[in-house]
Amino acid sequence: MPDMSSVVVSVNISDRTGVKKHNVGRCTLVADRGLEDDAHAGDWHRQVSLLAEESIDKMRSSGLDVRPGDFGENLTTRGVELVTLPVGARLKVGGGVLLEVTQIGKECEKPCSIYYQVGDCVMPREGIFAKVLSGGDVAVGDEVTVVQNADSPEALT
């Protein structure tokens, strides 16, 4: 049984960019591409977006009615301080998916549609982006582990 403090709580996709994503429960991540059937998948450095549920909880505590996927993130996690990870950090998700962090936060030239839909957007401040090094299936409840590198999958302490 995985450590329930470091898990995927939502797997989210959408058919276009700049909108809330919906939880599909399980999805295939394709190496060098991203989540199957997601609008952000492609040959670039932001193939997968991740946001901690703890960040969403901050928005809830300020009175916003938001849930996983509302900020456009692909994977919502709990128990991993995503925003503290450096570029180059690697995350093992589930049984074999390996992600490499490529960007922390993002700059928005203007408020996105998500900002107008929910009243704020935590993604530019606390979301992270990754590329898929090794693909596979990811599902709600899968363990998320920060690893040193692809050749040494021991968890960092």
N, C-alpha and C positions, 0 to 999 in steps of 0.2 A: 504494500500500500504506500503510495507516495506521501511525502511530507505535505500535508494539506495547507501549509503556510506558504508554499511556493508552487502555485498552480495557475493554469489557464482557466479563467472564469467565463470567457466568452470568445467565440471564433466568429469574426464579423466580415462580411463582404458587401459590396454594392456594385451595381452595373454601370455607375458613372462616378466621376470624382466630385469632391466638394459637397457631398451629402452625408447624412447619417448612414451608418452601415447597420445591417441586421444580423443577428446571431443565427448561424446555421448549425451550430453544435459541433460539427466536424467538417474538416476540409483538407484537401491535399495541397501541400506546399511543394512547388516545383523548383528544383535547383536552378539558380541563375534567372529566375522569373518572378516568383511570389505565389500568392494564393490563387489557386485555380478559380476561374470565373470572377475574379475581382478586377475592378477598373484600374487599380494602381499597379497591377502586375506588369512587368516589362523588364527590359534590359537596361536597368539603371540602378542607382545606389539606394533608392527608397522602395524596395520591393515589398517590404513588410513594415507596417507601423505597429508600435506597441505602446500601450498606456496602462499604468497601474490603476487598479480599482481604488487604491488609496487616494490617487489624484482626483478621481471622479467623486469620491467621498467628500473631498474638500469643497467641491462645487455644490454638492448636496447640502453641506452644512451652511453654505451661504444662501440657501433657499431655492436653488435651482432643482427642478424635477428632471434629472438626467440619469441615464443608465449606460451600461457598456455598449459601445458602438456609436453612441450619440456624437462623439468627437471625431468620428471617421477612422478610428483605429481598427486594425485587423485583429490583433490579439490583445485582449484585456487580461492582465495578470493580477495576482495577489501574492504579496510576500517577497517580491523582488524590488529593490530600490532602483528601478530602471534609470532614473535621471542621474544617478551617481555613477553609472557605468561609463567607462571611457570608450571612445571610438576604438574599434579593434577588439573589444571584449566579445566573447562568444557565449551563446546561450544554447543549451541542449533542451529541446522541447519534446516531451513524450519519449518514444522509444528510439528515435533516430534522427529527428530533424535537428540540423545545426545551423544557427543564424550567427552572423557577424554584424555587430553594431557599426553603422556607417555614419550616423548623424545623431546628435542630441538636440532635441527641440528643432524649431524652424522659424524663419522669419516670414512674417506675412506682410505683404505690401499694403494690404487693406483688410479689414475684417471679412472673413469668409462667410459663406452662407450658414455654416454651422454656428458661428458667432451670433448671427441674426436669429437663428432658430432657437438657441438655448440661452442667449444673453451673455455668454462669455465662452472662451475657448481655452482650455488648459493645454491642449496639444502643443502649441508653439513653445510653451514653457517647460512642460514635463514629459512630452511624448518622445519616443526614440524611433529610429528607423534602422532597418537591417537588410542585408542581402541574404539569400538562402544559399548556404554552402552545400548542404545535403538535404534533399527533399524527403517527403513522406507525409503520413497522415498526422494531423493534430486534432485533438478533441478537448472539449470542456472536461476539466478534471485532470488533464495531463500535467505531470510534474515539469517545472521549469528550473533548470540548474545553470548557474554561471560556471563556465569551465575555462581552464587556462588557455587551451588551444585545441585544434582538431586532433593533434597527435597525443594529447595528454588530457583525457576527459575527466580528470578528477575535479571535484568541486573545489572552488576557492573557499578559503576560510576567512 
